[in-house]
Amino acid sequence: MAKVEIYTWRMCPFCIRAKHLLDKKGVEYIEYAIDGDETARSQMVARGSDGKRSVPQIFINDQHIGGCDAIHDLERQGKLDPLLAA
């Protein structure tokens, strides 16, 4: 099973939507709720591949996937399940 990590803000609708997709698929993930924590946000940006400061930011097996739109795009394209199975 893949290691899935997601950086979120607790009340962010995009974060909730991304987590809902993972929950619907039965995926266990590590959530880092970084509300207002600039140090944690800087660490998230440093891990990412595009310098984005927005949440959510999702990583699968340490590969930066992107945000809510990116994970839903992967799902629509049939590419999310293979990543999650790795």
C-alpha positions in Angstrom: 0.0 0.0 0.0 1.2 3.5 -0.9 2.3 6.0 1.7 0.0 9.0 1.3 0.5 12.3 3.0 -1.7 15.4 2.8 -1.0 18.9 4.1 -4.3 20.6 5.0 -6.0 23.4 6.8 -8.9 22.0 8.9 -11.7 24.0 7.4 -10.4 24.2 3.8 -13.1 23.0 1.4 -10.5 21.8 -1.2 -8.7 19.8 1.6 -12.0 18.3 2.7 -12.8 17.3 -0.9 -9.4 15.7 -1.5 -9.7 13.8 1.8 -13.2 12.7 0.9 -11.8 11.1 -2.3 -9.1 9.2 -0.4 -11.7 8.2 2.2 -14.1 6.9 -0.5 -11.2 4.8 -1.9 -10.4 3.4 1.6 -6.9 4.9 1.5 -5.1 5.5 4.8 -3.2 8.7 4.8 -1.1 10.9 7.2 -2.7 14.3 7.5 -0.6 17.3 8.5 -3.0 20.1 9.6 -0.8 23.2 9.3 -3.4 25.9 10.0 -1.4 29.1 10.5 1.9 27.2 11.0 4.3 29.0 8.7 7.2 26.7 9.6 5.2 23.7 8.6 4.0 25.5 5.4 7.6 26.2 4.5 8.5 22.6 4.9 5.5 21.6 2.7 6.7 24.0 0.0 10.2 22.7 0.2 9.0 19.1 -0.4 6.8 20.1 -3.3 7.9 20.2 -6.9 6.2 23.5 -7.9 6.7 25.9 -5.0 3.0 26.2 -4.3 1.9 27.4 -0.9 -1.7 26.5 -1.3 -3.4 23.6 0.5 -4.0 20.7 0.1 -0.7 19.4 -1.1 -0.6 15.7 -1.6 2.3 13.3 -1.7 2.1 9.6 -2.7 5.3 7.6 -1.9 7.1 10.9 -1.4 6.1 12.0 -5.0 4.5 15.4 -5.1 1.0 15.0 -6.7 -0.3 18.5 -6.2 -3.6 19.7 -4.8 -7.3 18.9 -4.9 -7.7 19.4 -8.7 -4.6 17.3 -9.4 -5.7 14.3 -7.4 -9.2 14.4 -9.0 -7.7 14.7 -12.4 -5.6 11.6 -11.8 -8.8 9.8 -10.6 -10.7 10.8 -13.8 -7.8 9.7 -16.0 -7.6 6.3 -14.2 -4.1 7.0 -13.0 -4.7 7.4 -9.2 -5.4 3.7 -8.4 -2.0 2.5 -9.9 -0.2 5.2 -7.8 -2.0 4.1 -4.7 -1.3 0.4 -5.4 2.5 1.0 -5.7 
